[in-house]
């Protein structure tokens, strides 16, 4: 679930005008820890920087629980 959210956000961040379709990923970090926390960051060659961290609180039943997330999106034109 977390990975799907991260990938969707990355896809939105990368959906830029066609003149920038050749942008490449220059830095990518996706760390999941034993304590259910994670860090994610993505930087592209056209100046997009996406950073996110969070913590999962599992619920009593499958598919329940909650997340605490913090994210930042920066766009610096080349």
N, C-alpha and C positions, 0 to 999 in steps of 0.2 A: 504494500500500500504506500509506504513512504517513498519507495523508488518510483512508483508511478506518478506521485505528486511532483517529485523532483524533476522527472523527465518531462512532464507537462509544462512545468514552469520554465525549464530550459528551452523547450520548443517555442514557447511564447517569446522568450527573450531573444531567440535567434531568428524569429520571423521578421526580417528587416526587408527594406526595398531590394529589388533585384540587383541593383548595382553593388550590393554588398554580399551577394550569394557566395562569393569565393572566400568568405571569412573562415578562418580555421580556429580550432580550439588550441590555445597556447598553454593553458594550465587547467587541470581538472583534479579535484580531490573529493572523494566520497568515502568517509570513514564511519563505520557502525561499530559501537562498542558493546561490551557485555552488559553494561548498566542501562541499555536501551536508549542511549544518547547517540547523536550523530552530528557530523559536520560535513557540509557540502560547499564546494566553491567551483566556479567555472569562469574562465576568462577567455575571450575571443580576440582575434587579431584586429577586429574593427572597434575595439574599445568597450565592449559589454563586459561587465563584471557582476556576477551573481553569487551571493554568499548566504548561507543558511545554516542554522544550528537548531537542534531541538532535542526533546526528551519525550519518550513514550511512557505513558502510565497505563499498563494493561488493566483491563476490567476483569470481573469475576467470570464472565462468559466469553467464549470466542467471538471475535469481531466487535468487542466492546472495549471501552477505555477512552483515553484522551491523549492529546499531544500538546506540548508547549513548544512553540516555534518562534524563531526570530529570523527575519530575512532582510536583505538589502540588495537593491538592484541599482547599479550605476551604469550610465551610458556616457562614454567620452568619445565623441567623434574623432576619427583618426586625423 
